[in-house]
Amino acid sequence: MRILLAEDEKALSKAIIKILEKNNYSADAAYNGEDALTYLQSGCYDVAVLDIMMPKMDGITVLKKIRAEGNQIPVLMLTAKSDIEDRVLGLDSGANDYLPKPFDTRELLARIRSITRGKTEANTKLTVGNITLDRATFELSSPSGSFRLANKEYQMMEYLMVNPHRVLSTDMLMEKIWGWDNEAEINVVWVYISYLRKKLNALSADIQIKSSRNAGYSLEDCND
């Protein structure tokens, strides 16, 4: 699951990003409302965490604009303001939840889980062939055994399993998992594909990650 965090306090933003990544989310940071809006218009995110007070464009305006465009991404608003009027304004503008600062990171994670529960509850486990990915425990398993996947491994395997038989380009994988502003080299995709192939082989999987020359990767039956 990919999260956009729009928070102009850079120290706080970096701390939250680390917490999210430690909990196997992929996360990008925006430090002003204009960048947040541009990122969200890309359609690459599953959740948005928006601070209300941001330079260039405030979080409420960002929220109103994406809702006007038909974007129904779950949104959690962050703000130092605790007035009931501000909370009502955020919720009436289309926010799914509201969290005042300062907050405990455990509550932040709980609220993210809460606003995404409708999207993931019925799909806690993904299964393709004899391979299952548990989104709650990050465990990749088959009748032969299991592995607990690290963050980027999990994100990539989830993306492949949500899109079986669809060729995903290297650029798509980079954007979805590492984000636009990441400085990772593009060959990191191949490295993680290699890690996952080894795990699938160890699990005696009846599916494989297939390379399509100059196109990308897809999850296919081993007999294909």
Secondary structure, 3 states (H helix, E strand, C coil): CEEEEECCCHHHHHHHHHHHHHCCCEEEEECCHHHHHHHHHCCCCCEEEEECCCCCCCHHHHHHHHHHCCCCCCEEEEECCCCHHHHHHHHHCCCCEEEECCCCHHHHHHHHHHHHHHHHHHHCEEEECCEEEECCCCEEEECCEEEECCHHHHHHHHHHHHCCCCCECHHHHHHHHHCCCCCCCCCHHHHHHHHHHHHHHHCCCCEEEEEECCCEEEEEECCC
